[in-house]
């Protein structure tokens, strides 16, 4: 899966789950380990955990399991 397709999948999943303040940062010029950095917030700790789990699940179903998750 290309990075643009994974980006779209991730942002759509975040929007579906009502994540707040979704920001996509293009970091291709600054690092070789990632093309994009996606930052989002939620309404509560439980909401943030749920969103992170569902995004990881969506990526896994798309054939791209996450290497790690921060902020759980």
Secondary structure by P-SEA (a helix, b strand, c coil): ccaaaaaaaaaaaaaaacccbbbbbbcccccccccbbbbbccccaaaaaaaaaaaaaaaaaacccccccccc
